């Protein structure tokens, strides 16, 4: 039988692990929607959409922990429409929602970036600034690969076809990694001396930057590159807290 703990203790354990106070983020980190006071079962996921919420309820979870939660700075401040349906479903089910954005990118054990580096077989040798307090890894690959070799590793790790902008075709020994929608950090990755930059989504300027700098750019999917952290966090919760925990993946091709 799984252990139980209070909702507040779970939040304190997650905050101690992920240290959200170190980041200037785009949304609040930690408990976003308060559910029942006792937690025995947790679901982790990438994003708090309605399909994920329903999957967590069906799994019998008391808490849902995600990378992409609610209350983004760019969103309206009203709880109407889809926001009302999502939050209403959480409240109706007594399901607590915790969200960690930049903290779950950054963590050296359960973070999206660190987990993707390990999946690529890399060893972190340096870091570069992304913004909001997030610094992302530059990893060494041994042996080195070409662009197609890097794409093959990403295809296996992320289970989707990456987009490769090959730059000048150089041998890739060092790879900068920042998952999700971090195409804007491409120049910082170049400045850090990387031979290739891996993120989730492309941006229009990336093609010109790859041509002009010679550094390869690879987009392996926003959702696909950010499954690593929630999955690793679920495993950490089971090991460290005794709570029943599982990762739920709602398909997203973006």
Protein Blocks (a to p, Z undefined) as FASTA:
>chain_A
ZZdddfklmmmmmmmmnommlpccfbdehjfbdcdfbdfbdcddfbdcfklmmmmmmnop
abdcdfblghifkbcfbdehjllmmmmmmmmnopacdddfklmmmpmklgmklmmmmmno
pacfbdcdfbghiacddddddddddfklmmmmmmmmnopacdddekjopacfbdcddehj
lllmmmmmmmnopabdcdfbdcfklmmmmmmnopacddebjklmmmmmmmmmmmmmmmmn
opacdddddddfZZ
